[in-house]
Amino acid sequence: MNQNRLKILLFVIFIPGLCFCQHSLDSLLNEIKHAKTSEQKFEINNKVALYYFSDLQDMRSAIPYFYKALKHSSVKELSTESAEINNYLGICYETLGMHDSAIICFNNYLDFTLALNDDLGLAKAYKNLGLVYEFSGDYNNAIVYYVECSKIADKTNDTILLVDSYLNIGGVYRSLEQFDKSEQYFADALLLNDIIEDDMMYARIYNQLAILEKNRSNYEKAIEFYNLTLDYSMKIGWDTGLAAAYANIGNVYISMGDYQKALDYHLKSLEIEEKLDHFYGIRISKNSLSSIYIELGQFELAEKYASQAYQMAKNENNYEGLSESIKYLFDISLRRGDTDRARDYFSDYVVCMDSIYSIESLEKIAEIETKYQIDKKELAIEFLSIQNQLEKDKNQKQRLFIIILATILAIALALTVIIWKFYRQKRKAYQALVKMNVQAVKCEQNNDDEVIDKDHNHNIIDTSTNELAVKIKSYIVIEKPYLQSDFSIDKLAKSLESNRQYISKTINDVFGKNFSTYINEFRVKEARKMLLNSEFDKFTMEAIAQKCGFSNRTSFIDAFKKYTGVTPSYFKINSSNIL
């Protein structure tokens, strides 16, 4: 199951009375303009927020309306409305991967529930904090909060909540690969649920056991448990659970290499997602289908589903979804031997990854800024208080200094953690780029004979549009004049018995780039092959550059980075792990 889809399902299990708004979004937004009282403003902003949250699962759009509702929630210092909105905000932030903001909101929710003596709310706060720590990889804190949740469940005799706590603790131990402990907690959850016979919990328990067996590579057992999840989901009419179970069984068959069965289950999942009109689930299903059709060699269908998923992600401005679809389109183009389209998709992928980092950077900066402003206000209050005490006790200056120093250190530490996280993400992206480049080289090598044959037949590109373009590319591919550092457009014109202006215009019109860029791409492809060839291991970067036709090291590195997304040194070092 997709990580964000899983997060939403887990967080909302124990949120009662989700408001599935019956009004259109336009009418709700119009009501906001005419709201006069604080109560009206709270009610309508809360409806809009819940519409984005529940119906559209658009967490980023829900957040500002939750904050507007919070502003009008109550004139009292403590209110149930304020507590619940903080809980929703925590879910929104965590679904977007903003762990620090989620923890702030869930801690606010925790404070409210403690003040209101709300045991169920307190249990939810502990559970949600546990989920945040689990998703951020802090398993020790995750278990601490899940255990606190289980204590309240035991104290209040809430068996369903206790079963849920056991499932969450078991899930953490599974992530830690302590499979025996994980299995024991799942077994305890099943034993407890046998007493109350809650079908929803049966579906969740068998789903967790299925994931455990899949992690153990016990695929047949995993399918058996997923089928039980299907049975209970059908029994209670839980279509969302059905769609997820079908997709999960399909994923097991992918792991087994049985792509035809995987296809059948993912098609069933898509059918339910379309019935639910679940935009997010439909896009995920179509990407999954594209990956399966690629393995089955049915590239036309693979391209159809990947293109549809791409368009859906584009409509959402979802760069992560776009990058996923582009990877499949890139793979399809490579397997078809269409290196020009593969190159275009590769460029789109680089742009998407840059956009993802830009968005994440802005969100993280905003998150730090918010925390900084909170710290700054608290510091200002503390400062005024200390100033009033200075006449009585001058030693308070030292306290002020310590507070300021501690605040600066805390912010510096937070920034260091964020920079480290971005470094890890950037490294993963670069490794993906290296892998895609290695795939491209293998594809080019596998198709060398075919390309030469096409060149001799003058069918490298569409000859109906420009005969000179065919001659240009045939000459470049076969003769490889770009390996000469002094190769110029004038020399190309002389070799083809044409003129400089006509050749320049043809390259711009047909290939969409200038002569220098066009030639450098061939040089980079040649360099890419050399860097993967052990025969050139002892060559310096300067030697590789010269051998490929570059006049100097700097122009080589710039051209290589522009075309592949990584530097030649990085490509050389990391490609050895892929070959």
N, C-alpha and C positions, 0 to 999 in steps of 0.2 A: 504494500500500500504506500502511496506517496506520503512523504513525511508531513507535509502541511495538512493533508486530509486526515492523517492519523491524529495530529495535534488537536484539530477541531473536534473530532469524535471523542477523544479522551477528556478534553476540558468540559464539554457540555453535558456529559453523562449525568451529572448531578446538579445541573442548573435547572430549577423548576420553572415552568411557565414561560418558555421562550416565546417572544412576541413575533409571530409570523404575520407581518403587516398585510392587510387586505387592500390597502389603498395603493394607487400608483405613486411612484416616486415624485412625479411632477406635482400631483395634488398635495402631497405632504409638504413639499418645499414651498408651495404656495401658501399653505396654512401657517408656516413659520412667519411669513411676512405680516400676517394679520393677527398674530398672537399678541395679546396685550398684557395679561397678568403673568406673574412669575410661574404660577402653576401651569398655565397653558403653554408657556415656552418650554418648561421642563417636559411636559407630556409629548409635545410634537417633536422636539429634538431627540427625545428618547426613542420615539417611533421610527424616525429616520435612521438613527444609529442602529437600531435593531433590524431594520430592513436591510441595511448594508451588511450587517453582521450575519443574520440568519438566512435571508433569501439569496443574497448575492455573494456571501462569504468574501466581501471586499473589505478587509480589515483596515486598510490604509484610509479608505473613505469614511469608515465608521468612527474612527478616533476623534476627529474634531467635533462631531455631533455629540458624542458621549461627554466630551469636555464642556460643551455648551449646556447639556442637560445637567451636568454636575454643578455648574454655576447656579442653576435655578432649582436644584433638587430640594432644598429645604432651608428655611431661615434658622433652623436649629443647628447646633454644632454637630450633633450626632443624628443620623437618620439611616433607615434601612435602604432608602434609595441611593444615598451616597455610597454606602457599602457595596451594593450590587454593581453600580457603575464602575467603581474601582476594580471589581472582579472582571467585568467585561473588558475594561481597558487592559488589564493584565493579559487576558487571553489574546486580544488583538496584537499587543506588542510581541508576545511570545510566538504567535503564528508568523509574524514578520521576521522572527529571528533576533529581535531586540531584547536580549535576556535581561540586561540591567534595568531597563524601563519596566519590564514585566515584574521583576522582583520588587521594585519600588511600589507598584500598584497593588500587588498581592500582599505586601507588608502593610500597606494602608488598609486593605480589606481585613487583614488579620487584626489590626488595631481596633477597627470598627466593631468586629464581631466579639472581641474580648470585652469592649465597653458595653455592648448591647446584651452580653451574656447569651449569645447565640451559638449553641453547641454545633448545630449543623453547619452554620456559616464558618465557624472555626475549623471544622473538619475539612470543608471545601478549600479554605485558605491553605491549610497544611498540605492537602493533596496537590493543589495547583502549584505551590512553591516546590513541592517534590518533583512535579512534572518539568518545571523550568530547569531545575538543577540537573535532572536526568537528560533532557534534550541538549543542555550545554556541556554535558560530559562530566559534571561534578557528581559522581555516583554516591560518594559518602554522604554529602548533604541531602541528596535525594532520598536515601534510605532513612535518614534521621527524620525528615518531614513525613514520609509515608508511615513510619512507626508511630509518630505523634497522632496521625490521622486514625490509625488502627486502634490506639488507646481510647480515643473519643468514641469510636464505633463500638468498642467493647463496653465502655461505660454507659452508653445510651441504648445498648442492645440492638444496634442497627446492623443486622446481619448482612444486608446488601452492601453497605459501606465497608464492612469488614472484609467481605469477599473481594471488593474492588481494591482494598489496600493490599491484600495478599497478592492479587494479580500484578499490581504495580511493583511491589517488592520483588516478586519473581522475575518481572521484566528487567529490573536493574541487574539482578544476578545473571540473567541470560546475557545481557550486554557485557558483563564482566567475564563471560565464558565460564562461569561457575554453574554448569548445567545441572548438576545434581541438586544443589540448593534451590535453583530456579524451579526444577521439577517438583520438589517438595512443597514449595509455596503454592504452585498451581494445583497440586493434589489436595492440599488443605482447603483451597478455595472451592474445589469441586465437592469435597466432603461437606463443607458448610452449605453449599448451594443445594445439595441433595435434600437438605432439611426444608428449605423454603421453596425449592423447585421454581426458581425464577428463570424463564426461558431466555430473556435478554442476557442474563449473566452466563447461562450455559453457552450461548453463542460466543460471548467474549472469551470464556475460559478455553473452549476448544480452539478458538482462533490463536490464543497465546500458546497453547500446546503445539499447534501446527507450526508456528514460527520457530519454536524451540527445536522441533524435529527437523525442520528445514535447515536450521543452523548446524545440526548434527549430521546433515546430509542423509538423513533417513527419509527419503522423498516419499516412499509409499505410505509410511506412517503419517507424514505431514498431510498428504492428500486425504487420508482417512479422517483426520481431525478437521480439515477444511470442509469436508462433506458433511460432518456433523454440524459445523457452523452454518452451512447452507440450510440444513434441515430445520434448525431452530429459527433462523432468519425468516424462512418461508412460513413457519408456524405462526410467528407473531406479525408477519407482514412488514418486516423491516427491509425495505427495498435498498436502502443505502448499504446495509450490511450484506445483502445479496450481491450487489454489484462489486463490493470489495472482495467478497469471498471468491466469486468467479475469477476476478483478476488475480487474486493470490494463487489459486489453483493453476491458472495459466502460467504464472511466474515459476511455479515449481516444475511444470513441464518444460519450460525454457531451460531451467537448470539441468533437467534430464536430457535435453537435446531433442525432445519430441515436439517439434514446432507445429505440427498439424493439430495435435491436441491442444497445445497452447493457444493456437488460433481460434479454435472452437470456443474455448472459455472466455477469451478476451472479447470475442464478438458478442457473446451473451452479456458480458459486463457492459459493453457499449450500448447494447439495446436497452438495458435498464437505465443507464445514465441519460440516454436520450428521452426515455419515457418520463424521467424525473425532471427533464430540462435542466440538468445539472451541468452548467457551462464548464466549470472547472474539471469535473469528472470526465466529461466528453473529450476535452482536450488531452488529458492524461491517457485515456483509452486509445485515442487515435495515434498518439506517439508510440504506445506499446504495440499496436497493430502494425505500424510501419516497421518497427524493429524486427517483428516476426516475419513479415513478408520479405524483408531483406534476406533473412536467413533461408527462406524458402526459394529465393531467386526470382520472386515475382515483383520485379522492380517497378512496374507500372502502378500496381496497387500500393506498394510501399511509398512511392512518390505521392500518390493521391492522398493517403492519410497524413503523411508528414506535411504536405502542403496545406491541408485543411487545418491541422493543428497549428502550423505556422501562422496562418491567417487569424485564427482565434487568439493566439498569443499577441499578435500585432494589434488587434482590436482592443486588447486589454492593456497595451503598453507593458506587457510582461516580458522583460528581457531574459529572464531565466527560462521561461517557456520557449521563447524564440531560439535561444542557444541550443536547447534540447532538440527542437525540430531541425535546425540547421545542421546539427551533427549527423542526423539520419540522411538528410538531403545530400550532404557531403559524401557520406558513405555510398549512397546509391550512385552518385555521379562517378566515383572512383571505380566501383565495380562494373559500371557500364563502359569504363574507359574514356569517359568524357572529362578530361583533365581541365579543360577551360572552365566548365561549369563548377567543377570541384574547387578550382582556384577562387571563383567568385563567392562560393559558399564559405570557403575558408576566410576570405576577407570579411564577409558578413559576421562570421563567428567572432573574429577578433574585435569588431565594432561592438557586438553584443556584450562581450566580456568586459570591455572598457566601460560600457554604459552601466553594467551591473555594479562594477567597482565604484563608479561615480555616485550612483544612487545610494549604495551602502555607506560610502564615505560621508555623504550629506546627512544620512540618517544618524550615523554614529556621532558626527559632529554636533547635530542638533540634540542628541541624547546627552552628550557631555555638557553642552551649553546649558541644557535644562538643569542638570545636576549641579553645575557650577553656579547658576543663578540661585538655586535653593541654598547651596552652601554659603553663597555670598550674602544672602538675606539673613541667614542664621548668624553668620559672622558679624554682620552689621549690628544686629540686636545684641549679640554678646559684647561687642565693642562698646556700645552705649552703656550697657550695664556696668562694664568694667570702669569706664570713665567716671561713673558716679561714685565708684568705690576707691578711686585713686587717692583721694585726700586722706581716706582712713587707712589705706594699706597700699603703699607704693609697690609692694611685691606683686601686685596684680598685673604689672606690666609683663612680668615673665610669663604669666598664664596666657596673656594675649599673644605674645610672641609664639608660644607653643601651639596655640590654636591656629594661628596663621600658617605656621610652618607645617603643621599636620595637614591642614587643608590643601596647601600647595603640593605636599608629597602625595596625598590621596589622588588629586587630579593628575599629577605626573604618572602615578602608578596606573591609573585608569587608561591614560593615553598610551602608555607602554604596552598594556595588555591588548588594546585595540590595534596598535601597529603590528604587534606580533600575530594577531589573528589575521589581519590583512596580508601579512607576509605569507602565512600558510596558505590562504586562499589563492593568492597570486601565484604561488609556487605550483599549486594544483592546476591552475589554468595554464601555466607555461608548460607543465608536463603533458597536458592534453594537447596543446599545440604541437609539441614535439612528436607525440604519437600520431597525430593527423599528418604531419609532414613525412614521417617514416612510411605511413600507409600510402601517401602520394608517390613517394619514390618507388615503392614496390610495384604500385600500379603502372607507373611509367616504364619500369623495367620489363614488366610482363607484357606490355603493349608495344615495345620497341619495334618488333618485327612488323606488327600490324601498321604502325605509324609509317614505317619506311615504304611498305606496300602502297599505303594511301598516298604518300608523297609522289611515288612514281606514276600513280594514276591521276594525280592532280585533283584529289578529292579531300584534301585536308580540311578545307572549309567549303562553304557554299559557293561554287564557281559561277552561279547565276548572277551574283551581285558584283563581283570584281575579279577579273582574271589576273590582274597584277598582284592582288593579295595572295592568290594561290602560289604564284611564282616566288613572291617574297618569302612566304613561310616554307615552301619546299626547299629553297636555297638555304635558308637559315637552319632548318632541321637536318638536312643531308650534309651540307658542306661545313657547318659549324664555324662560320667566320667570326662569330662573337668571341672565340677563344683568343683572338688577336687583340691586344690592348689598344691598338691604333685603328681598329675597324670603325669606319664612319659611314654616314649616310651617302657621302659622295662615292665611296668605294662600292657600296651596295648598288647605287645607281649605275655605276660603270659596269659592274658584273652583270646586271640585268638589262643593260643597254637601254636604260630609261633616264629620266632626269630627277634631280633632287626634290624639286617642288612636288612633282606628281607622286613620288614614293612617300614623302612626308604626309601628304594629304590622305593617301590610301591607308597608311598605318593609323592615322588619327581616326578616320571614318570607320574603318572595318574593325580594328582591334581596340579602339577607344583609348589610345594612349600615345604619347610621343615616342620618337625613335629611341631615345636614351632609355626610357623605362622599359620598352619592349625588348631591347637587347639585354638589358640587365637582368630581366626575368629568366632568360635562357642561361645566363651566366650563373645565377643563383641556383637554378635547377642542377646545373653541372656541379657546382660546389657542394650542394646537398648530397649528391651521389658520392662525391669524393670523401666527404666527412663520414659517410657510413661504410666506406671501403677500407678494410684494414691495411691495404697496400699503402695508404697515404697517412698512416698513423704518425709517422715521424716528420711529416711536413708541418711547417709552421703556418700560421694563418696568412702571413705575407706570401708564402710560397703557394698556398691554395689559391689566394686571390689572383696572383700573377698567372697561374696555370689556367684559371677560368676566364682570363681576359680583363680583369680589373687593373687599373693603373696604380692604385695604392690601397693600403689596408683600410683607411677610413671610408672610402667610397664603397668598398666591399662590405664592411660591417653595416653601413647605413642601408644599402640595397637589400642585404640579407634579412635584416630586421624588418624592413618595410614589407617584404614579400612573405616571410614565414611567421612573423610575430615574435621571434626570439633571436638572440645573437648567435653567430656561428659557434662560439665557444660553448655556450649553454647547450646548443643543439648537439654538439659533439659529445659532451660529457654525459648528457641524459639519454641520448639515443641508445647507448650501450645497454641500458636497463630494459629496453623494449625489444631489441633484436634477439 
